[in-house]
């Protein structure tokens, strides 16, 4: 692999990761959901963070993969995110307020959607030399 090409792909991946994390932070800081009404308002406040946070966490972990080699594989990042989010949700089911207060089994699906969306974005915006995102084999 050409070192210059690998460095360029790494820089692009970092730029995408920073943009994703900044975008998700902006959505929360600007309280986008407060501008919605009716069903859209309820859906946003019920599930938007359940999709957006795992989506952003995938890219946060991508920024760490140079230091934590095990995170270089997309499956490892997905497993870490799904385990952490699901663990928090299970604790909510037992009345422990971790990243929320209300247990909702549909949240598990939303976590998966967030991770899958991150994989798609990574594959499209950060293709490797073989046309796939780094680690997607």
Backbone torsions as a table, in degrees:
resi	resn	phi	psi	omega
1	UNK	NA	136.8	177.9
2	UNK	-69.6	126.6	-176.3
3	UNK	-62.6	-40.7	-179.9
4	UNK	-63.4	-42.0	179.1
5	UNK	-65.4	-40.8	178.8
6	UNK	-64.0	-41.4	177.8
7	UNK	-64.3	-39.6	178.4
8	UNK	-64.6	-42.4	177.9
9	UNK	-64.2	-40.3	178.5
10	UNK	-63.7	-41.9	178.7
11	UNK	-64.9	-40.9	178.6
12	UNK	-64.0	-43.1	-179.6
13	UNK	-62.1	-42.8	178.4
14	UNK	-64.6	-40.8	179.4
15	UNK	-63.6	-42.8	177.8
16	UNK	-62.9	-44.1	-179.2
17	UNK	-60.5	-46.0	-179.9
18	UNK	-64.6	-41.7	179.4
19	UNK	-63.6	-41.6	179.6
20	UNK	-63.6	-49.9	-177.8
21	UNK	-62.6	-42.4	178.5
22	UNK	-64.4	-39.7	178.5
23	UNK	-64.4	-44.2	178.5
24	UNK	-65.9	-40.0	176.8
25	UNK	-62.1	-42.5	-179.9
26	UNK	-62.9	-40.3	178.2
27	UNK	-58.8	-41.8	-179.7
28	UNK	-74.9	-41.8	-178.9
29	UNK	-65.3	-41.5	-178.8
30	UNK	-79.9	-4.3	178.4
31	UNK	49.8	56.1	-178.2
32	UNK	-53.5	-36.7	-178.3
33	UNK	-61.3	-24.7	-178.9
34	UNK	-67.5	-15.0	178.8
35	UNK	-90.7	-4.2	-178.9
36	UNK	-92.9	161.3	179.1
37	UNK	-135.5	157.5	173.1
38	UNK	63.1	-134.6	-176.9
39	UNK	-62.3	-39.6	179.5
40	UNK	-60.9	-39.5	178.3
41	UNK	-62.9	-48.9	-179.8
42	UNK	-62.8	-43.3	179.5
43	UNK	-64.7	-42.0	-179.9
44	UNK	-60.5	-51.6	-176.6
45	UNK	-74.1	-16.8	176.7
46	UNK	-85.9	-37.1	-168.1
47	UNK	-131.8	-13.1	-175.2
48	UNK	-59.3	-47.4	179.9
49	UNK	-66.2	-30.2	179.6
50	UNK	-67.8	-22.6	175.2
51	UNK	-94.7	-47.0	-173.4
52	UNK	-67.9	-39.8	-177.0
53	UNK	-68.3	-45.7	174.5
54	UNK	-62.7	-35.8	176.5
55	UNK	-58.0	-50.3	-179.6
56	UNK	-68.8	-38.9	-179.3
57	UNK	-61.2	-33.4	177.1
58	UNK	-57.7	-43.2	-178.3
59	UNK	-76.2	-30.5	173.7
60	UNK	-62.5	-45.4	178.4
61	UNK	-65.8	-31.3	176.8
62	UNK	-63.2	-34.7	177.5
63	UNK	-67.5	-24.4	-177.9
64	UNK	-91.4	-7.3	-171.4
65	UNK	-67.6	-19.4	176.4
66	UNK	-70.0	-32.4	-179.4
67	UNK	-92.4	-27.7	179.1
68	UNK	-117.5	92.2	-171.8
69	UNK	-56.1	-34.8	-178.4
70	UNK	-59.7	-25.5	179.8
71	UNK	-80.5	0.1	178.4
72	UNK	-68.4	-21.0	179.8
73	UNK	-93.5	132.3	-177.5
74	UNK	-60.1	-32.9	-179.0
75	UNK	-65.5	-36.9	179.3
76	UNK	-66.0	-44.7	178.7
77	UNK	-61.9	-45.1	179.9
78	UNK	-61.4	-43.2	-179.5
79	UNK	-64.1	-44.1	179.2
80	UNK	-60.5	-46.2	-178.1
81	UNK	-65.7	-48.0	-178.6
82	UNK	-65.0	-37.3	178.7
83	UNK	-66.6	-44.6	-179.3
84	UNK	-65.5	-46.8	-179.0
85	UNK	-65.8	-42.9	-180.0
86	UNK	-67.1	-38.4	176.7
87	UNK	-60.6	-43.5	177.8
88	UNK	-62.9	-40.5	-179.5
89	UNK	-65.8	-42.1	178.2
90	UNK	-62.5	-42.3	177.2
91	UNK	-61.1	-38.0	176.0
92	UNK	-60.7	-37.2	177.8
93	UNK	-62.8	-26.5	177.4
94	UNK	-94.6	9.9	176.7
95	UNK	87.6	8.7	178.5
96	UNK	-94.9	115.7	-177.6
97	UNK	-76.9	93.7	178.5
98	UNK	-118.8	114.0	-177.9
99	UNK	57.2	25.4	-179.4
100	UNK	151.5	176.9	-176.8
101	UNK	-124.6	-18.2	-171.9
102	UNK	-112.5	125.5	175.8
103	UNK	-76.9	131.3	176.1
104	UNK	-143.3	113.6	-178.2
105	UNK	-58.4	-26.0	178.8
106	UNK	-66.9	-20.3	177.7
107	UNK	-59.8	-34.2	178.5
108	UNK	-59.6	-39.8	177.8
109	UNK	-65.6	-42.5	-179.6
110	UNK	-62.9	-37.9	177.2
111	UNK	-60.9	-43.9	178.5
112	UNK	-62.7	-41.2	178.3
113	UNK	-62.1	-40.7	178.8
114	UNK	-62.3	-43.3	179.9
115	UNK	-67.9	-43.1	179.2
116	UNK	-62.5	-41.0	178.1
117	UNK	-61.9	-40.3	178.0
118	UNK	-63.4	-41.2	178.3
119	UNK	-61.8	-41.5	179.7
120	UNK	-65.8	-45.8	179.6
121	UNK	-61.7	-44.1	179.3
122	UNK	-61.3	-42.7	-178.1
123	UNK	-65.5	-38.7	-178.0
124	UNK	-77.0	-44.8	-173.3
125	UNK	-91.0	-17.9	-176.1
126	UNK	-131.1	55.2	-178.4
127	UNK	-67.6	145.6	176.2
128	UNK	-85.2	-175.4	-179.1
129	UNK	-57.5	-33.1	-179.0
130	UNK	-85.9	5.9	178.8
131	UNK	87.7	10.2	178.9
132	UNK	-121.7	158.7	176.3
133	UNK	-66.4	150.7	179.9
134	UNK	-54.2	127.5	178.1
135	UNK	89.9	-12.2	179.3
136	UNK	-87.3	97.0	-179.3
137	UNK	-113.1	NA	NA
